[in-house]
Structure formats: C-alpha cells, structure tokens
Amino acid sequence: MLDKTVELKNGIKMPTIGLGTSLRHKPNKVDNQQFVESVKHALKIGYRHLDTAKCYNNEHLIGQAIKESGIDRKDVFLVTKLFPDDMGYDKTLKAFDKSCKQLKVEYIDLYLIHFPAKLRGQNNDLEKSRQVRLETWKALEKLHSDGKCRAIGVSNFMQRHLEEIIDAGMTIPSVNQCEFHPYYNNRELYDYCTKIGIQFEGYSPLGKGNLLNDPVVLELSKKYSKSCAQILLNWSIRNNVVTIPGSTNHERIEENFNIFDFSLSDEDVGLLWTLNKNEKVSWDPTNII
Ligand SMILES: NC(=O)c1ccc[n+]([C@@H]2O[C@H](COP(=O)([O-])OP(=O)(O)OC[C@H]3O[C@@H](n4cnc5c(N)ncnc54)[C@H](OP(=O)(O)O)[C@@H]3O)[C@@H](O)[C@H]2O)c1
C-alpha cells in the first residue's frame, strides 16, 4: 500500500499528496469564492497539505479557507514559496513575514525558495547569483532556527545549485520541488536527491493534463480500473515522490485524493519510467547559472 506521509530529514512528517493551487493553467480562472470553496472541499475530504506561493496571489484565500474549514491549523501541512525577486537575506525575512500575514498563520510548515535565481538581473554573473542564493538560504536557516518554519527547502534547484549549499557547509534542504511526470521524469536529479536524502517533490504530476491521453497511461487505467490521473499520482507516490496535483474542480480534487487503495506493480512503475521525452510543461531552471 502507498505511504500517506514521508519523513523529512529533520524528522517531521509531510503528507505525500497535497493540493496544488497555482491557477495559472486555468483559461477561465475561477473567482475567489469558488477558489476558497475548492480548498475547503479538499480539506473536508481529507487533504492535509496545501501548496501555494507568493506569486500565485492566493495566499490570503488559502488562509481564509483554512480558517473557514474549522480544521485546526496545526493539522494542515502548509507550504509556501519565496518569490525569486525577493531573494537576498533581508528581503527574504520580510517576504516570509508578509506570506505569514497573508496566510493568517504564525508559522509555515515548509518554506521553499521558488527558483534558483532572481528573475531580473544578475543572471550572467555566477558569483553574484551564488551569493544571493546562499544569503537567501541563510535567511531560511534563521527562520527555521527561530521556529518560524518547521522545514526549509528549495524548488527548481539543479544539482549544481544544491551543491553550492552543501559545499558551503550549510543545512541540506529537506525538499526539492521540481517538475516530475512520465514525460519529464527528471531522473538524474531525482536519483541525486534520493541518494543524499533530499525529499523529491513533483509538481505538474499530470503534465498539466498532457499525459491524460497517453496510450500507455490509458492502458494502465483500464488494467487497474482507475482514472489516468489516479495512475499518474499512484506512480509518483510509488516512487516516493510527494505529489501536488492542481485542480479547483470538486470531483477531480476528490478523484486525485482517492489513490491509496491500489498500488501499481513494479513492472508498471518501470513501464511509466520509459515514457520520458524530456518534455517540460513548466518553467525551465536547467540553464540558470
Ligand atoms: N514550484 C514550481 O515552480 C511549480 C511549478 C508549477 C506548478 N507547481 C505546483 O504544482 C501544482 C500542480 O501543477 P500544475 O497545476 O502545473 O499541473 P497538473 O497538476 O499536472 O495539472 C493540472 C491540470 O490538470 C487538470 N486536472 C487536475 N486533476 C485532474 C483529473 N483528475 N482529471 C483530469 N484533469 C485534471 C486541472 O484542471 P481542473 O482545475 O479543471 O481540474 C489542470 O488543468 C500547481 O498547482 C502548483 O501548486 C509548482
């Protein structure tokens, strides 16, 4: 059976499935109230892990949904991310406080650096980029030691970005959140993180929907009598990858959560690994220096 939680480096438990809340993929965005209702629905049916970010512009709505859900804040594993333009020691501390205010919480369960470099400027100067990353990471270490976040991690970091932190003798990130689905399986980075004990977390697990008509996935859907989305999410968790499918549709939110009553065979897990096309659906950190 599938694990419902993983244990991070520092011993805290993280639910293996969370609700993705970036609404950028929506051609017709839901309105704020519908969004709040979708998050409350997720909490009602059992999700205990929400993934947001400053740049999703919905932290205030997530905070509202948690309050209105009646579920104790401490029972929700809340993840938010530092916007790349806020990198740097002082700016990070300020941005963190602002995120907490928006979310109406005193602490964050997992705070991530969203992307390895600022979006504007400095991208051609490796030494400056490295310094900004390390200063930012130092700020996250402080937030962690001050008890303001239970775990700290990164997102979209390549192996070389992780090595900078390790070489500087700083705390190894608990999590690296990266694109992960059968068309972009990120194998080398996944293997590296797994080897050194960084929990791999996969975003866009359905390839933003692109994988839902794949013939192999459709075949497995028939074989297990599960939806294509459920096959893909089961595959993530079978590989010990925390997964955060995004939806605002109540039925699909439920469907995505109902994946714990079956387990793909080792052979079928292996089959899905062979579908890789190095085809990304999200932003590309591979050339960030
Ligand atoms: N760290 C980063 O840089 C980063 C980058 C991208 C994403 N993320 C995070 O990862 C989350 C998920 O990624 P994503 O939203 O890009 O892609 P995704 O989860 O692969 O796909 C989301 C799309 O699939 C649809 N969908 C969801 N469940 C479905 C189901 N059961 N059947 C059919 N369609 C379904 C959704 O539409 P409906 O809403 O209509 O159901 C939406 O269009 C984001 O919400 C965000 O929290 C992080």
Ligand as a Chemical Component Dictionary entry (heavy atoms), coordinates in Angstrom:
data_LIG
# 
_chem_comp.id                   LIG 
_chem_comp.type                 NON-POLYMER 
_chem_comp.pdbx_formal_charge   0 
_chem_comp.three_letter_code    LIG 
# 
loop_
_chem_comp_atom.comp_id 
_chem_comp_atom.atom_id 
_chem_comp_atom.alt_atom_id 
_chem_comp_atom.type_symbol 
_chem_comp_atom.charge 
_chem_comp_atom.model_Cartn_x 
_chem_comp_atom.model_Cartn_y 
_chem_comp_atom.model_Cartn_z 
_chem_comp_atom.pdbx_ordinal 
LIG N1  N1  N 0  7.487   25.054 -7.863  1  
LIG C1  C1  C 0  7.134   25.391 -9.081  2  
LIG O1  O1  O 0  7.874   26.060 -9.806  3  
LIG C2  C2  C 0  5.804   24.917 -9.609  4  
LIG C3  C3  C 0  5.538   24.998 -10.986 5  
LIG C4  C4  C 0  4.302   24.521 -11.446 6  
LIG C5  C5  C 0  3.364   24.009 -10.553 7  
LIG N2  N2  N 1  3.644   23.974 -9.213  8  
LIG C6  C6  C 0  2.663   23.434 -8.240  9  
LIG O2  O2  O 0  2.213   22.165 -8.684  10 
LIG C7  C7  C 0  0.793   22.152 -8.783  11 
LIG C8  C8  C 0  0.331   21.214 -9.853  12 
LIG O3  O3  O 0  0.904   21.513 -11.092 13 
LIG P1  P1  P 0  0.082   22.064 -12.341 14 
LIG O4  O4  O 0  -1.166  22.691 -11.844 15 
LIG O5  O5  O -1 1.016   22.856 -13.161 16 
LIG O6  O6  O 0  -0.229  20.763 -13.211 17 
LIG P2  P2  P 0  -1.020  19.379 -13.005 18 
LIG O7  O7  O 0  -1.385  19.169 -11.594 19 
LIG O8  O8  O 0  -0.215  18.362 -13.713 20 
LIG O9  O9  O 0  -2.316  19.606 -13.893 21 
LIG C9  C9  C 0  -3.312  20.497 -13.563 22 
LIG C10 C10 C 0  -4.354  20.459 -14.694 23 
LIG O10 O10 O 0  -4.946  19.175 -14.764 24 
LIG C11 C11 C 0  -6.363  19.273 -14.565 25 
LIG N3  N3  N 0  -6.725  18.159 -13.692 26 
LIG C12 C12 C 0  -6.466  18.015 -12.371 27 
LIG N4  N4  N 0  -6.920  16.831 -11.927 28 
LIG C13 C13 C 0  -7.488  16.207 -12.984 29 
LIG C14 C14 C 0  -8.124  14.964 -13.164 30 
LIG N5  N5  N 0  -8.298  14.119 -12.149 31 
LIG N6  N6  N 0  -8.580  14.636 -14.406 32 
LIG C15 C15 C 0  -8.424  15.487 -15.433 33 
LIG N7  N7  N 0  -7.827  16.688 -15.334 34 
LIG C16 C16 C 0  -7.359  17.048 -14.116 35 
LIG C17 C17 C 0  -6.610  20.624 -13.935 36 
LIG O11 O11 O 0  -7.820  21.200 -14.363 37 
LIG P3  P3  P 0  -9.108  21.430 -13.379 38 
LIG O12 O12 O 0  -8.728  22.504 -12.396 39 
LIG O13 O13 O 0  -10.159 21.864 -14.330 40 
LIG O14 O14 O 0  -9.399  20.112 -12.721 41 
LIG C18 C18 C 0  -5.462  21.450 -14.509 42 
LIG O15 O15 O 0  -5.807  21.950 -15.781 43 
LIG C19 C19 C 0  0.451   23.633 -9.007  44 
LIG O16 O16 O 0  -0.914  23.899 -8.756  45 
LIG C20 C20 C 0  1.416   24.302 -8.065  46 
LIG O17 O17 O 0  0.928   24.233 -6.734  47 
LIG C21 C21 C 0  4.858   24.393 -8.739  48 
# 
loop_
_chem_comp_bond.comp_id 
_chem_comp_bond.atom_id_1 
_chem_comp_bond.atom_id_2 
_chem_comp_bond.value_order 
_chem_comp_bond.pdbx_ordinal 
LIG N1  C1  SING 1  
LIG C1  O1  DOUB 2  
LIG C1  C2  SING 3  
LIG C2  C3  SING 4  
LIG C2  C21 DOUB 5  
LIG C3  C4  DOUB 6  
LIG C4  C5  SING 7  
LIG C5  N2  DOUB 8  
LIG N2  C6  SING 9  
LIG N2  C21 SING 10 
LIG C6  O2  SING 11 
LIG C6  C20 SING 12 
LIG O2  C7  SING 13 
LIG C7  C8  SING 14 
LIG C7  C19 SING 15 
LIG C8  O3  SING 16 
LIG O3  P1  SING 17 
LIG P1  O4  DOUB 18 
LIG P1  O5  SING 19 
LIG P1  O6  SING 20 
LIG O6  P2  SING 21 
LIG P2  O7  DOUB 22 
LIG P2  O8  SING 23 
LIG P2  O9  SING 24 
LIG O9  C9  SING 25 
LIG C9  C10 SING 26 
LIG C10 O10 SING 27 
LIG C10 C18 SING 28 
LIG O10 C11 SING 29 
LIG C11 N3  SING 30 
LIG C11 C17 SING 31 
LIG N3  C12 SING 32 
LIG N3  C16 SING 33 
LIG C12 N4  DOUB 34 
LIG N4  C13 SING 35 
LIG C13 C14 SING 36 
LIG C13 C16 DOUB 37 
LIG C14 N5  SING 38 
LIG C14 N6  DOUB 39 
LIG N6  C15 SING 40 
LIG C15 N7  DOUB 41 
LIG N7  C16 SING 42 
LIG C17 O11 SING 43 
LIG C17 C18 SING 44 
LIG O11 P3  SING 45 
LIG P3  O12 DOUB 46 
LIG P3  O13 SING 47 
LIG P3  O14 SING 48 
LIG C18 O15 SING 49 
LIG C19 O16 SING 50 
LIG C19 C20 SING 51 
LIG C20 O17 SING 52 
# 
